[in-house]
Amino acid sequence: MEGLFCPKCHSRDIHIDKKGYSLTKGVVGTLVLGPVGLIAGKHKSNKLRYTCRQCGHQWHD
């Protein structure tokens, strides 16, 4: 198979979006590092997130 497909069900009906700021990582970072820890929520925020519209499986690049 060529192109993008779900590794679980092999469907080609894929939704692609960009991960955003993680509030959980920001809160934990703040608890551990203080105000500077808010930056932790941006960690890996530019990665693409792929979601199969058939089975709901999600994966990242």
QUIMO-V117670 format. One record per residue. N is the residue number from 0. BURIAL is 1 if it has 9 or more other ideal C-beta (glycine too) atoms within 8 Angstrom, else 0. Layout:
n: (N	N)
burial: (BURIAL	BURIAL)
//
This chain:
n: (0	1	2	3	4	5	6	7	8	9	10	11	12	13	14	15	16	17	18	19	20	21	22	23	24	25	26	27	28	29	30	31	32	33	34	35	36	37	38	39	40	41	42	43	44	45	46	47	48	49	50	51	52	53	54	55	56	57	58	59	60)
burial: (0	0	0	0	1	1	0	0	0	0	1	0	0	1	0	0	0	0	1	0	0	1	0	0	1	1	1	1	1	1	0	0	0	0	0	0	1	1	0	1	1	0	0	0	1	0	1	1	1	1	1	1	0	0	0	0	1	0	0	0	0)
//
